[in-house]
């Protein structure tokens, strides 16, 4: 199954991943391919507007991660299966593609690059690493707490726990979200994938430096974006990423916060577009933009 550049968006096109799981996606635009990787508690609907903006310049593959939306799932989860999903989409795109991911989706995209997938360029928005002692990270027993709630069938409570204890959302904000039945139902349907994102993050949120050895395979040109209104911990995480990758840089976008991919795609899309269109040899050996 190969991509046809310039075609209109295709609803629920599918590829089959290495373990036989069907992965659903929409394809739009023309030009070099870029795959969009969603964050926790999100499917491709969160990146629909961003996909439309990028499709003015690229062939955009906006997919549902496994267990979400129209994609299938398997009985057992492993991060490697999600990397294989991205590999199947890249094969569909013609054998190589750039990748954009946000939040935990950015970490999944980075893991795909470190695994050696044929990725041209990598754009990341606020990977939520916690790299400094004193920065707020999730509870150490996060996985156990979420799994316990899901095992009890308390999917809504698992979403609330994740939002308040991991994303730092005030309880009153979650209360008002629950008053919007359609929104809350959509989030609750995604609760079963929370352990997936927890696994993607691994031990990278414990307030200690990133293990350079873990990411050494990610040698492609990489841009890490952060929002100027986001907590400073995101900028510390971004600098940590650029410090360990050989061809990475960091940009802070004024006025944006962690929800910008959904809430302000028009402010993010130009940065992604400029970077993905950049030529080879843009970076110095220290990972700084040439001429910076």
KOLGU-193558 format. One record per residue (C-alpha): x, y, z; residue in one letter; residue number from 1. Coordinates in nm, 3 decimals. Example, Ala and Ser with C-alpha at 12.3 -4.5 7.8 and 13.67 -1.06 7.14 Angstrom:
% residues 2
((1.230; -0.450; 0.780); "A"; 1)
((1.367; -0.106; 0.714); "S"; 2)
//
This chain:
% residues 292
((0.000; 0.000; 0.000); "X"; 1)
((0.178; 0.316; -0.110); "X"; 2)
((0.087; 0.681; -0.075); "X"; 3)
((-0.044; 0.879; -0.368); "X"; 4)
((0.078; 1.234; -0.327); "X"; 5)
((-0.172; 1.514; -0.380); "X"; 6)
((-0.484; 1.311; -0.308); "X"; 7)
((-0.769; 1.440; -0.094); "X"; 8)
((-0.795; 1.332; 0.269); "X"; 9)
((-0.897; 0.969; 0.304); "X"; 10)
((-1.114; 0.886; 0.603); "X"; 11)
((-1.018; 0.566; 0.782); "X"; 12)
((-0.750; 0.448; 0.545); "X"; 13)
((-0.557; 0.168; 0.712); "X"; 14)
((-0.221; 0.001; 0.736); "X"; 15)
((-0.149; -0.330; 0.907); "X"; 16)
((0.122; -0.319; 1.173); "X"; 17)
((0.376; -0.596; 1.228); "X"; 18)
((0.159; -0.774; 1.486); "X"; 19)
((-0.148; -0.766; 1.260); "X"; 20)
((-0.315; -0.466; 1.428); "X"; 21)
((-0.493; -0.230; 1.188); "X"; 22)
((-0.394; 0.134; 1.228); "X"; 23)
((-0.640; 0.392; 1.093); "X"; 24)
((-0.534; 0.725; 0.951); "X"; 25)
((-0.633; 1.016; 0.731); "X"; 26)
((-0.401; 1.136; 0.456); "X"; 27)
((-0.411; 1.482; 0.303); "X"; 28)
((-0.197; 1.725; 0.108); "X"; 29)
((0.102; 1.662; -0.114); "X"; 30)
((0.478; 1.681; -0.092); "X"; 31)
((0.718; 1.521; 0.157); "X"; 32)
((0.542; 1.300; 0.412); "X"; 33)
((0.495; 1.384; 0.780); "X"; 34)
((0.334; 1.156; 1.039); "X"; 35)
((0.151; 1.315; 1.336); "X"; 36)
((0.170; 1.134; 1.673); "X"; 37)
((-0.095; 1.220; 1.933); "X"; 38)
((-0.047; 1.275; 2.306); "X"; 39)
((-0.211; 1.099; 2.601); "X"; 40)
((-0.592; 1.102; 2.610); "X"; 41)
((-0.598; 1.207; 2.244); "X"; 42)
((-0.668; 1.059; 1.904); "X"; 43)
((-0.623; 1.208; 1.557); "X"; 44)
((-0.916; 1.447; 1.612); "X"; 45)
((-0.686; 1.656; 1.833); "X"; 46)
((-0.451; 1.719; 1.542); "X"; 47)
((-0.712; 1.765; 1.267); "X"; 48)
((-0.663; 2.141; 1.244); "X"; 49)
((-0.285; 2.114; 1.257); "X"; 50)
((-0.298; 1.848; 0.985); "X"; 51)
((-0.499; 2.080; 0.758); "X"; 52)
((-0.241; 2.356; 0.799); "X"; 53)
((0.055; 2.128; 0.733); "X"; 54)
((-0.122; 1.973; 0.432); "X"; 55)
((-0.061; 2.301; 0.245); "X"; 56)
((0.306; 2.193; 0.229); "X"; 57)
((0.327; 1.819; 0.302); "X"; 58)
((0.158; 1.483; 0.263); "X"; 59)
((0.016; 1.456; 0.615); "X"; 60)
((-0.060; 1.120; 0.777); "X"; 61)
((-0.276; 1.186; 1.082); "X"; 62)
((-0.337; 0.854; 1.258); "X"; 63)
((-0.510; 0.702; 1.557); "X"; 64)
((-0.260; 0.540; 1.789); "X"; 65)
((-0.349; 0.180; 1.870); "X"; 66)
((-0.645; 0.143; 2.105); "X"; 67)
((-0.784; 0.482; 1.997); "X"; 68)
((-1.043; 0.600; 1.750); "X"; 69)
((-1.078; 0.366; 1.454); "X"; 70)
((-0.751; 0.180; 1.511); "X"; 71)
((-0.735; -0.172; 1.648); "X"; 72)
((-0.542; -0.303; 1.945); "X"; 73)
((-0.378; -0.620; 2.073); "X"; 74)
((-0.426; -0.819; 2.392); "X"; 75)
((-0.084; -0.722; 2.527); "X"; 76)
((0.084; -0.381; 2.502); "X"; 77)
((0.449; -0.294; 2.448); "X"; 78)
((0.603; 0.035; 2.338); "X"; 79)
((0.774; -0.157; 2.059); "X"; 80)
((0.434; -0.229; 1.902); "X"; 81)
((0.364; 0.145; 1.876); "X"; 82)
((0.702; 0.198; 1.713); "X"; 83)
((0.606; -0.073; 1.463); "X"; 84)
((0.283; 0.116; 1.396); "X"; 85)
((0.482; 0.426; 1.301); "X"; 86)
((0.709; 0.208; 1.087); "X"; 87)
((0.406; 0.075; 0.896); "X"; 88)
((0.286; 0.429; 0.831); "X"; 89)
((0.632; 0.533; 0.709); "X"; 90)
((0.635; 0.234; 0.474); "X"; 91)
((0.297; 0.346; 0.342); "X"; 92)
((0.438; 0.693; 0.287); "X"; 93)
((0.705; 0.555; 0.056); "X"; 94)
((0.978; 0.443; 0.294); "X"; 95)
((1.070; 0.764; 0.476); "X"; 96)
((0.885; 1.048; 0.648); "X"; 97)
((0.928; 1.325; 0.900); "X"; 98)
((0.746; 1.284; 1.231); "X"; 99)
((0.580; 1.535; 1.464); "X"; 100)
((0.469; 1.443; 1.815); "X"; 101)
((0.334; 1.634; 2.113); "X"; 102)
((0.370; 1.562; 2.485); "X"; 103)
((0.400; 1.185; 2.540); "X"; 104)
((0.350; 1.149; 2.164); "X"; 105)
((0.672; 1.348; 2.124); "X"; 106)
((0.851; 1.092; 2.341); "X"; 107)
((0.705; 0.808; 2.133); "X"; 108)
((0.827; 0.984; 1.818); "X"; 109)
((1.172; 1.024; 1.974); "X"; 110)
((1.175; 0.654; 2.068); "X"; 111)
((1.087; 0.568; 1.706); "X"; 112)
((1.385; 0.772; 1.585); "X"; 113)
((1.613; 0.612; 1.845); "X"; 114)
((1.497; 0.270; 1.724); "X"; 115)
((1.634; 0.351; 1.379); "X"; 116)
((1.317; 0.411; 1.180); "X"; 117)
((1.373; 0.591; 0.851); "X"; 118)
((1.275; 0.935; 0.979); "X"; 119)
((1.386; 1.241; 0.783); "X"; 120)
((1.325; 1.507; 1.047); "X"; 121)
((1.174; 1.507; 1.394); "X"; 122)
((0.966; 1.790; 1.541); "X"; 123)
((0.860; 1.764; 1.907); "X"; 124)
((0.629; 1.981; 2.114); "X"; 125)
((0.695; 1.978; 2.488); "X"; 126)
((0.809; 1.622; 2.560); "X"; 127)
((0.720; 1.598; 2.933); "X"; 128)
((1.051; 1.471; 3.065); "X"; 129)
((1.123; 1.570; 3.425); "X"; 130)
((1.499; 1.620; 3.440); "X"; 131)
((1.566; 1.843; 3.740); "X"; 132)
((1.534; 1.765; 4.108); "X"; 133)
((1.248; 1.979; 4.239); "X"; 134)
((1.047; 1.987; 3.916); "X"; 135)
((0.703; 1.840; 3.965); "X"; 136)
((0.671; 1.489; 3.826); "X"; 137)
((0.393; 1.233; 3.847); "X"; 138)
((0.353; 1.009; 4.153); "X"; 139)
((0.604; 0.723; 4.162); "X"; 140)
((0.314; 0.476; 4.181); "X"; 141)
((0.129; 0.632; 3.887); "X"; 142)
((0.108; 0.309; 3.688); "X"; 143)
((-0.024; 0.112; 3.986); "X"; 144)
((-0.285; 0.376; 4.068); "X"; 145)
((-0.414; 0.405; 3.711); "X"; 146)
((-0.415; 0.029; 3.657); "X"; 147)
((-0.607; -0.022; 3.982); "X"; 148)
((-0.876; 0.226; 3.880); "X"; 149)
((-0.909; 0.070; 3.536); "X"; 150)
((-0.928; -0.281; 3.684); "X"; 151)
((-1.220; -0.161; 3.897); "X"; 152)
((-1.396; -0.022; 3.588); "X"; 153)
((-1.347; 0.333; 3.714); "X"; 154)
((-1.233; 0.474; 3.380); "X"; 155)
((-1.366; 0.823; 3.451); "X"; 156)
((-1.178; 0.833; 3.781); "X"; 157)
((-0.860; 0.721; 3.603); "X"; 158)
((-0.893; 1.017; 3.366); "X"; 159)
((-0.949; 1.255; 3.657); "X"; 160)
((-0.650; 1.111; 3.844); "X"; 161)
((-0.424; 1.151; 3.540); "X"; 162)
((-0.540; 1.506; 3.473); "X"; 163)
((-0.497; 1.627; 3.829); "X"; 164)
((-0.189; 1.429; 3.939); "X"; 165)
((0.007; 1.421; 3.613); "X"; 166)
((-0.113; 1.713; 3.405); "X"; 167)
((-0.153; 1.938; 3.710); "X"; 168)
((-0.506; 2.045; 3.622); "X"; 169)
((-0.704; 2.197; 3.913); "X"; 170)
((-0.985; 1.978; 4.039); "X"; 171)
((-1.239; 2.252; 3.969); "X"; 172)
((-1.135; 2.256; 3.603); "X"; 173)
((-1.193; 1.881; 3.580); "X"; 174)
((-1.532; 1.929; 3.749); "X"; 175)
((-1.642; 2.172; 3.479); "X"; 176)
((-1.508; 1.943; 3.206); "X"; 177)
((-1.728; 1.665; 3.341); "X"; 178)
((-2.029; 1.894; 3.292); "X"; 179)
((-1.966; 1.868; 2.916); "X"; 180)
((-2.090; 1.511; 2.857); "X"; 181)
((-1.959; 1.465; 2.503); "X"; 182)
((-1.610; 1.587; 2.587); "X"; 183)
((-1.588; 1.377; 2.903); "X"; 184)
((-1.722; 1.069; 2.728); "X"; 185)
((-1.453; 1.104; 2.461); "X"; 186)
((-1.182; 1.128; 2.726); "X"; 187)
((-1.322; 0.834; 2.921); "X"; 188)
((-1.319; 0.620; 2.606); "X"; 189)
((-0.943; 0.681; 2.587); "X"; 190)
((-0.878; 0.594; 2.954); "X"; 191)
((-0.771; 0.239; 2.868); "X"; 192)
((-0.472; 0.378; 2.677); "X"; 193)
((-0.331; 0.571; 2.974); "X"; 194)
((-0.101; 0.279; 3.066); "X"; 195)
((0.039; 0.301; 2.712); "X"; 196)
((0.158; 0.657; 2.761); "X"; 197)
((0.289; 0.576; 3.107); "X"; 198)
((0.496; 0.298; 2.947); "X"; 199)
((0.617; 0.533; 2.673); "X"; 200)
((0.746; 0.776; 2.937); "X"; 201)
((0.920; 0.497; 3.132); "X"; 202)
((1.150; 0.634; 3.403); "X"; 203)
((1.207; 0.972; 3.238); "X"; 204)
((0.993; 1.175; 3.482); "X"; 205)
((1.186; 1.118; 3.805); "X"; 206)
((1.382; 1.440; 3.821); "X"; 207)
((1.711; 1.301; 3.694); "X"; 208)
((1.913; 1.363; 3.376); "X"; 209)
((1.819; 1.180; 3.059); "X"; 210)
((2.020; 0.869; 2.982); "X"; 211)
((2.206; 0.965; 2.665); "X"; 212)
((2.265; 0.599; 2.580); "X"; 213)
((1.890; 0.539; 2.562); "X"; 214)
((1.846; 0.800; 2.288); "X"; 215)
((2.173; 0.772; 2.097); "X"; 216)
((2.001; 0.627; 1.787); "X"; 217)
((1.808; 0.951; 1.733); "X"; 218)
((2.061; 1.122; 1.509); "X"; 219)
((1.819; 1.293; 1.267); "X"; 220)
((1.770; 1.671; 1.263); "X"; 221)
((1.535; 1.748; 1.552); "X"; 222)
((1.354; 2.059; 1.671); "X"; 223)
((1.204; 2.079; 2.019); "X"; 224)
((0.932; 2.340; 2.065); "X"; 225)
((0.804; 2.475; 2.396); "X"; 226)
((0.542; 2.732; 2.493); "X"; 227)
((0.639; 3.052; 2.666); "X"; 228)
((0.344; 3.020; 2.907); "X"; 229)
((0.424; 2.661; 3.001); "X"; 230)
((0.608; 2.577; 3.323); "X"; 231)
((0.984; 2.621; 3.304); "X"; 232)
((1.027; 2.245; 3.352); "X"; 233)
((0.929; 2.194; 2.987); "X"; 234)
((1.211; 2.424; 2.875); "X"; 235)
((1.457; 2.244; 3.098); "X"; 236)
((1.342; 1.916; 2.942); "X"; 237)
((1.381; 2.061; 2.592); "X"; 238)
((1.735; 2.177; 2.665); "X"; 239)
((1.814; 1.833; 2.805); "X"; 240)
((1.700; 1.675; 2.479); "X"; 241)
((1.908; 1.912; 2.267); "X"; 242)
((2.209; 1.847; 2.490); "X"; 243)
((2.208; 1.472; 2.423); "X"; 244)
((2.108; 1.471; 2.055); "X"; 245)
((2.374; 1.557; 1.796); "X"; 246)
((2.149; 1.755; 1.559); "X"; 247)
((1.883; 1.922; 1.770); "X"; 248)
((1.771; 2.274; 1.852); "X"; 249)
((1.508; 2.433; 2.075); "X"; 250)
((1.261; 2.715; 2.013); "X"; 251)
((1.021; 2.874; 2.265); "X"; 252)
((0.697; 3.011; 2.119); "X"; 253)
((0.566; 3.316; 2.310); "X"; 254)
((0.217; 3.303; 2.455); "X"; 255)
((0.160; 2.929; 2.417); "X"; 256)
((0.106; 2.655; 2.673); "X"; 257)
((0.096; 2.276; 2.677); "X"; 258)
((-0.240; 2.263; 2.499); "X"; 259)
((-0.124; 2.468; 2.201); "X"; 260)
((-0.133; 2.183; 1.947); "X"; 261)
((-0.511; 2.173; 1.989); "X"; 262)
((-0.580; 2.533; 2.090); "X"; 263)
((-0.334; 2.729; 1.874); "X"; 264)
((-0.227; 2.519; 1.575); "X"; 265)
((-0.190; 2.829; 1.356); "X"; 266)
((0.097; 2.944; 1.579); "X"; 267)
((0.273; 2.608; 1.579); "X"; 268)
((0.233; 2.506; 1.214); "X"; 269)
((0.473; 2.772; 1.072); "X"; 270)
((0.754; 2.656; 1.304); "X"; 271)
((0.701; 2.293; 1.206); "X"; 272)
((0.681; 2.383; 0.837); "X"; 273)
((0.997; 2.596; 0.842); "X"; 274)
((1.191; 2.323; 1.016); "X"; 275)
((1.069; 2.032; 0.807); "X"; 276)
((1.151; 2.223; 0.488); "X"; 277)
((1.505; 2.298; 0.609); "X"; 278)
((1.802; 2.171; 0.412); "X"; 279)
((2.074; 1.929; 0.512); "X"; 280)
((2.373; 2.061; 0.705); "X"; 281)
((2.166; 2.301; 0.910); "X"; 282)
((2.324; 2.201; 1.240); "X"; 283)
((2.668; 2.233; 1.388); "X"; 284)
((2.825; 1.944; 1.577); "X"; 285)
((2.691; 2.089; 1.903); "X"; 286)
((2.333; 2.076; 1.786); "X"; 287)
((2.294; 2.450; 1.739); "X"; 288)
((2.135; 2.597; 1.429); "X"; 289)
((2.402; 2.698; 1.182); "X"; 290)
((2.459; 3.069; 1.204); "X"; 291)
((2.277; 3.104; 1.537); "X"; 292)
//
